Amino acid sequence: MEEDKIDIVEKSNQKVIVEKSDGERIIINVDRPDFKDRLSDNLIKDIAEQVDISDNVTIHDIIEPSFCITIPNDVGFLNSKKNRFSFSLNAAQPESLLYRYEVTKKYTDRSPLAAQLIISVAYGKTATLKSSITVTNSATISGATKLPDEGLAELNASLNASVTYTYEKGRTFLGPSKGYTSRQYYSTRFHDRGNYIVRKINRITGNVSETYTGTYGEPSLQDPIVNWSRDIK
């Protein structure tokens, strides 16, 4: 199926208008004038792909790494014995005296992960969080099932650190304006994706004895988390 093309028609301090290939337009409002220079075209298109034409969309926060809590990847490494997509707190074993591991990454694209619903508020209502909600953007890898732990730890250390953003307990959220039934607040995490090669190299001869390949996703350094809402009729 051909991907729906999205073009940016207008971009100002208050809103961005995008147009889909069928001619229908989506208006994306922005909470702050300074967002204009921080909204990349790809980010705008990624948000537009997650909403319906009838929605009233607003971008509230563009969370940069400096505003997030970072979790260094060397705290643990992607578990090599069980699930490659979950973090283990077990420290990596000492590297072999005979071999070392070299990682090469090649970026391919930037992609949004599934939007995380934070809260939904009905028209005319105000909602307050009864407990904190944390959004986490972590690295993932695939294709490394045979990679030894030492090489896996080296690969993990090469990926951008996990970042978290917390909606604190007591934070309030407003419902939509007249004409809409509810406002849904979301956080969308963005990944930089690519391919990796891990080479197992003999320390004495310098020869490559094994090569491991796969794909990775890591928190985007540009805007790892974007908070936005959609008003639904």
N, C-alpha and C positions, 0 to 999 in steps of 0.2 A: 504494500500500500504506500502511495506517495505521501511524503510528509507534508503537512499543511504549512505553507509558507507564511511568515509573519514579517511585515515591514513596519518600521517606525515612521509615522506620518508627522508627528509633532512632539517636541520635547521642550518643556519650559520648567520654571522653578516650582510650579504647582502641580503639573500633571504631564503624563506621557500618553499619546494616542497611538495605538498600533492597529494595523489593518491586516486581516487574514486574507488568504487567497480568494475567498468567496466574496470579498468586499465588505464584510462585517467588521465593525471597529470596536475596540475595547479601550476604555479610558482607565488609566492607572494613576491614581492620585498619589502625591508624595507629601509626607508630614512636614518636611523641612526643606527650605529653598536650597540649602547646600548639598542636598542629595543629588541634584541635577548632574554635578560633575563626578559623582561617585557611582552613578547608575550606568554601567556598561550596556551596550546594545544587547549582548548575549544574556545578561541578567534580566533585562526587561522582557525579552522574548521567552526566557525560561518561566518567568512568573505568568506571562500571558497564556502559555500553554496549559497552565494548571487551573484556569478559570473558565466560566461560561460567559457568553456575550452579554447576558442580562445582569451580570454581577457588577456591583460597585466595589472596585478594588483600591486598596490603599497600602502603600509601603510605609511602615512605621519606623523600622530600625534596620540599618545595615551594619551588622556586627563585625567589626574588623578584629583580627587576632589580638590586638593590644587591649581590647575590651573583653576578651574571653579568658577563662582559666585554661592554661595549657597543661597537658599531661604528657611529659616526655615519654617517647616510645621505649626508652631503655629501662623503664620501670618493670617492664615485662616483655615477652615476645609472643607472637602469634603461636598458639599451641600446635606443636608439630605432631603430636600423638593422637589428638582427638579432632576438635573442630578448628579448622584453619581460620575461622572468622571470629574467634573469641580470644580475648587476652588472658594470658596466664601470669600470675605473680611470681612464678618460679624463675629464678635467675638463670641465664644461659650458662651452660657448662663452659669451662675454660677452653679456649681455642686450641686446636691441635697444634703441637709443636712442628708438625711436618707440613701442614696445609694452612693457607689463608683463603679468605673469600673476598671477591671483588664484585661490587654491584654496579650495574649500569642501568639507568632508567631513561626511557624515551617517552616524553609527553605526547598524548594524542588529542585529547579534548577536555573540556570542562563540562560537567553535567550535574544537574540537580538530583538529589535523592528525593524519595517520596516526602511530600510535605507532612509535617507532624502537627496534628490538631492540638491546640493548647486549650481553648475554651470556646463555647458557643453561647452567645447572649441574645435573648429575645428583644424585639422592639419595645422601647420604653423601659427597659430594665438595665440595671447595673449589677455586674457580678464581681465578687471578690474571691481571690484564690484562698482556699482553706488550707492548702499546703503548697510548698514550693514545687515547681516543675523544672527539671533540668533537661536541656537539649544538648546532646553529645554528638559531635562529628568526629568519627574515628577512621583510621586507615583500614583498608581491607586488601587482601591478596587472594589470588587463585593460581592454581597450577603448581603449587610448591609442595605437593604431598611427599615427594622423595627427597626434599632438601634437608640435609642434616641440621641439627639445632644450631650449630655455630654459624652456618650460612644463613639460616632463618633469622637469627639475632642480628646479623649484619644487614640483611634486607630490611628488617623492621626499623633499625636505627637510621636507615636512609630515608624513611618516609616522614612526612610532616607530622608533628605531634598532634595528638587528639586535642580538641578544643571543646569547652562546654560553656553554655550560657544558661543562667538560672533566672526564671521568673519567680521572684520571692513571694513567700506567703504574705497575704494582705494586699497584694497589687490589685487594682480595680480595672475593670474593662467595661466600656460603654456599649450599649446596643446600637443598632443601626438607625439611620434617619427615617423619616416617614416614607412609606412606599415599599419598605423591605420588612421581612418577617424576622430575620435573625442576622447576626454578624458572627462569622467564624474567624477566629484568630489562629494563624499558622506560623510555624517556623520552617523554613526550607534550608536544608544543608547542601552545600555545594562541594563537589569533589573534582580535583584534577585527576584525570585518568591517563593511563599509559601502559606500556609494556616494560618488563624488566628482564635482565639477564644476570644471573649469578654465576660467576666462574670460580671453580675450586682450583687453586693454584699451588703447585708444589713450591715450598719456600726455598728449597735448595736449587732445583733446576729452573724454576720459573715457568715450567710447562703447565698448561691447563689440563687437568685430569678429568674433570666433569663440567658440564654446562647445564644449568637449569633455567627454564624460561617460564613466563607467566604474565599475568596482568595485575595491575594495582590500581587502587583508588586512594587518594589522600586528601585531607581537608584543604580546600583552596586557600592560598595565601592572600588572594584578593578580597574575598568576602565569604568566609566560610559559613556564615549563618545570616539569613535575611528574615526579618519578622514582618508579616503582612496580614491583611484581613480581606475578607470578601463578604459583602452584604448580599443576601439572597432574598429574592421575592417570594 
